[in-house]
Amino acid sequence: MDDTRYRRNAGNVYALKYHMVWCPKYRRKVLVGEIAEELRSLLYHKARAFEIKPDHVHLFVQIDPTETPQRLANQFKG
């Protein structure tokens, strides 16, 4: 089994990956300039792959099965 593709914990082998997208209200193009750079530095510590567009953000994350997608989204948005 390729360890870079799968992760293990107490008796489980998993590969849970999520593609999360969120948008500012009314998809206003506010994620530009200094705001985009600050967001990029904050997200860098949480996600390996992300993309910031002027009106939305894409996140590609892998989490433990004990985590819920809702809690993960709240951590990024908070």
PEVENZI-V880686 format. One record per residue. N is the residue number from 1. RES is the residue in one letter. D_LAST is the distance of its C-alpha to the last C-alpha in Angstrom with 1 decimal. Layout:
BEGIN
n: (N	N)
res: (RES	RES)
d_last: (D_LAST	D_LAST)
END
This chain:
BEGIN
n: (1	2	3	4	5	6	7	8	9	10	11	12	13	14	15	16	17	18	19	20	21	22	23	24	25	26	27	28	29	30	31	32	33	34	35	36	37	38	39	40	41	42	43	44	45	46	47	48	49	50	51	52	53	54	55	56	57	58	59	60	61	62	63	64	65	66	67	68	69	70	71	72	73	74	75	76	77	78)
res: (M	D	D	T	R	Y	R	R	N	A	G	N	V	Y	A	L	K	Y	H	M	V	W	C	P	K	Y	R	R	K	V	L	V	G	E	I	A	E	E	L	R	S	L	L	Y	H	K	A	R	A	F	E	I	K	P	D	H	V	H	L	F	V	Q	I	D	P	T	E	T	P	Q	R	L	A	N	Q	F	K	G)
d_last: (35.9	33.8	31.2	29.1	28.8	28.3	26.6	28.0	27.2	29.4	31.8	29.6	29.5	26.7	25.2	22.1	20.5	18.0	17.9	14.7	14.7	12.6	14.0	13.7	15.6	19.3	18.6	19.2	19.8	17.4	16.0	19.1	20.5	18.5	15.2	15.9	16.9	13.9	11.7	14.4	14.4	10.8	11.2	14.7	13.8	12.1	14.3	18.0	18.5	16.6	17.9	16.7	18.9	19.3	18.1	15.9	14.3	15.9	14.6	17.3	16.4	18.6	17.6	19.7	21.1	19.9	16.2	15.4	14.0	11.9	10.3	9.9	8.4	5.7	5.2	5.5	3.8	0.0)
END
